[in-house]
Amino acid sequence: MNFRKFMISVLLLVMLSLTLTSSTVAEPTSKTRTVYQLEEYGGLTIEIEAPYQADPGEKINVTIRVGATEQIDVISFSLRIYGLINETEEDLLGWADVTEFRGPYTPGATREYVYNVTIPEDISPGLTYGDISCKWESMEIISDVLSVKLTLSLPSAGFEVTYVRNKELERLKAAYEELNATYWELNSSYTELKQKHSASSGQLTGARNLMYAFIATTVISAATAIFLLIRRPKARWE
């Protein structure tokens, strides 16, 4: 069988095996990053962390930290996380309970809440996004004997949360990379085999020529011997 045909057959078998086992290729990524940060505003600090990326059907943790740099009293807190279904329909993936962060804070105090979000199986690949708002009271000191309570609010602000990967695209990319590596490995083996075959072919050709020369010499010698034997004068009978 021609080696190129053999290599093509092997590549087709590899592609088939990668297609059948592609469900195990994509692995969830747990590395996180800060997706929203309010360093300090009216004594309030907020930080939200989420994974860089996730797969449909995966559960992710969104960590929310609310703190204070001065005496404040949180009145309300709202967090919503959205994704898209069929690339057009907005879907609410989850929200944070306002009671987790409501109440008084002393300077340096921080409350942390880890919220579990399940990424729907039918979610469209791409970015999910969040919307956050908050209202709190802060004491503004005017003088040693006078202070004023201020009610502050954080207007609704949007931010990116996590990227939902395209599982089919990830599988195809992984299959392509593995198939490409297999192709070059087989191509290298083919080139090496071809070089060895060329060297062996040269040696075989030399041996074959020597054999032909030996056969020709033998045939000529035999023919000469037969000819001489025929032309040899016959002995007379006395």
C-alpha positions in Angstrom: 0.0 0.0 0.0 1.2 3.5 -0.9 2.5 5.1 2.3 0.7 8.4 1.6 -2.6 6.5 1.4 -1.7 4.8 4.6 -1.0 8.1 6.3 -4.3 9.6 5.2 -6.2 6.6 6.5 -4.4 7.0 9.9 -5.3 10.7 10.0 -9.0 9.9 9.3 -9.0 7.3 12.1 -7.4 9.9 14.5 -10.0 12.5 13.5 -12.8 10.0 14.2 -11.4 9.0 17.6 -11.1 12.7 18.5 -14.7 13.3 17.5 -15.9 10.4 19.6 -13.9 11.4 22.7 -14.2 15.2 22.3 -16.6 15.4 25.3 -13.6 15.1 27.6 -11.5 17.8 26.0 -12.9 21.0 27.4 -12.1 21.5 31.0 -13.4 24.2 33.3 -11.1 27.0 34.3 -11.1 28.0 38.0 -8.7 30.9 37.8 -10.5 34.1 39.0 -10.1 37.8 38.5 -11.5 41.0 40.0 -14.5 42.0 37.7 -15.7 45.0 39.7 -14.0 47.3 42.3 -15.1 50.4 44.2 -11.9 51.4 46.1 -13.6 54.0 48.3 -16.6 56.2 48.0 -18.3 57.8 50.9 -16.6 55.3 53.3 -17.8 52.2 51.2 -15.6 49.7 49.4 -16.8 46.9 47.1 -14.9 44.1 45.3 -16.3 41.3 43.2 -14.3 38.3 41.9 -15.4 35.7 39.3 -13.8 33.1 37.1 -12.2 34.2 33.8 -14.3 31.7 31.9 -16.8 28.8 32.4 -18.6 26.2 30.4 -22.3 25.8 29.9 -23.7 23.7 32.7 -20.9 24.6 35.1 -21.3 26.0 38.6 -19.2 29.1 39.3 -18.5 31.0 42.5 -18.9 34.8 42.5 -17.2 36.4 45.6 -18.5 39.7 46.9 -16.7 41.8 49.5 -18.3 44.9 51.0 -16.2 46.9 53.5 -15.9 50.3 55.1 -13.2 52.9 55.7 -15.3 54.8 58.1 -18.5 54.3 60.1 -21.4 53.6 57.7 -24.7 51.8 57.6 -25.7 49.9 54.5 -29.4 50.3 53.7 -29.7 48.3 50.5 -27.4 46.3 48.2 -28.3 44.7 44.8 -26.4 42.5 42.5 -27.8 40.8 39.3 -25.9 38.6 36.9 -27.2 38.1 33.3 -26.5 36.0 30.3 -28.0 35.6 26.8 -30.1 32.7 25.6 -30.2 32.2 21.8 -27.9 35.3 21.6 -30.9 37.6 22.0 -32.9 36.7 25.1 -31.6 38.2 28.4 -31.6 35.6 31.2 -31.2 36.3 34.9 -28.5 33.8 36.1 -28.5 34.9 39.8 -28.6 37.7 42.3 -27.1 38.4 45.8 -29.3 38.6 48.9 -29.3 42.2 50.2 -29.5 41.0 53.8 -26.0 39.7 53.6 -24.6 43.2 53.5 -27.2 45.3 55.2 -26.4 46.9 58.6 -23.7 49.0 60.3 -20.0 48.8 59.5 -17.1 50.0 61.6 -13.9 51.3 59.9 -12.0 48.3 58.5 -14.9 45.9 58.7 -15.5 43.6 55.7 -18.2 41.2 54.9 -17.7 38.5 52.3 -20.3 36.4 50.5 -19.7 33.6 48.0 -22.6 33.4 45.6 -23.1 30.2 43.5 -24.2 30.7 39.9 -25.1 27.8 37.6 -24.4 28.6 33.9 -27.4 27.2 31.9 -26.7 24.5 29.3 -28.5 26.5 26.6 -26.7 29.8 27.3 -25.1 31.5 24.3 -21.3 31.6 24.3 -19.8 35.0 25.2 -19.6 37.3 28.1 -22.1 37.3 31.1 -22.5 40.6 32.8 -23.6 42.0 36.1 -25.4 45.0 37.4 -24.8 46.5 40.9 -26.3 49.2 43.0 -26.1 50.2 46.7 -27.4 52.8 49.2 -25.9 53.6 52.6 -25.6 56.2 55.3 -22.4 57.9 56.4 -21.6 60.3 59.2 -20.1 63.5 57.9 -18.2 65.2 60.7 -18.5 69.0 60.5 -16.7 69.9 63.7 -15.8 68.4 67.1 -19.4 68.8 68.2 -21.3 68.6 65.0 -21.8 65.8 62.5 -24.3 65.2 59.7 -25.8 61.9 58.5 -25.6 61.7 54.7 -27.5 59.2 52.6 -25.4 58.1 49.6 -26.1 55.9 46.7 -24.2 54.0 44.1 -26.0 54.4 40.8 -26.7 51.2 38.8 -23.4 50.2 37.2 -22.8 47.3 34.7 -19.6 45.2 34.4 -18.4 42.0 32.7 -18.6 38.9 34.9 -17.2 35.8 33.1 -16.8 34.4 29.6 -18.8 31.4 28.7 -16.8 29.2 26.3 -18.2 27.6 23.1 -17.8 23.9 23.9 -18.0 22.8 20.3 -15.4 25.3 19.1 -13.1 24.3 22.0 -13.4 20.7 21.0 -12.7 21.4 17.3 -9.7 23.5 18.2 -8.3 20.8 20.5 -9.0 18.1 17.8 -7.3 20.3 15.2 -4.2 20.8 17.3 -3.9 17.1 18.1 -4.6 16.2 14.5 -2.0 18.7 13.3 0.6 17.3 15.6 -0.2 13.7 14.4 0.1 14.8 10.8 3.6 16.3 11.3 4.7 13.3 13.2 3.5 11.0 10.4 5.0 13.3 7.8 8.4 13.1 9.6 8.2 9.3 9.8 7.3 9.2 6.1 10.2 11.4 5.1 12.6 9.3 7.2 11.2 6.1 5.8 11.5 7.4 2.3 15.1 8.4 2.8 15.9 4.9 4.2 14.0 3.4 1.3 16.1 5.4 -1.2 19.3 4.3 0.5 18.2 0.7 0.5 17.0 1.0 -3.0 20.5 2.1 -4.1 22.1 -0.8 -2.3 19.6 -3.2 -3.8 20.1 -1.9 -7.3 23.9 -2.5 -6.9 23.4 -6.0 -5.6 20.9 -6.7 -8.4 23.4 -5.5 -11.1 26.1 -7.7 -9.6 23.7 -10.6 -9.7 22.8 -9.9 -13.3 26.5 -9.7 -14.2 27.2 -12.9 -12.4 24.3 -14.6 -14.3 25.4 -13.2 -17.6 29.0 -14.3 -17.0 27.8 -17.8 -16.0 25.6 -18.1 -19.0 28.4 -16.9 -21.3 30.9 -19.3 -19.7 28.4 -22.2 -20.0 27.7 -21.4 -23.6 31.4 -21.1 -24.4 32.0 -24.4 -22.7 29.2 -26.1 -24.6 30.4 -24.6 -27.9 34.0 -25.7 -27.4 32.7 -29.1 -26.4 30.7 -29.4 -29.6 33.6 -28.2 -31.8 36.1 -30.5 -30.1 37.4 -33.0 -32.7 36.1 -36.6 -32.2 38.7 -39.2 -31.4 39.2 -41.9 -34.1 38.6 -45.6 -33.3 41.5 -47.6 -34.1 
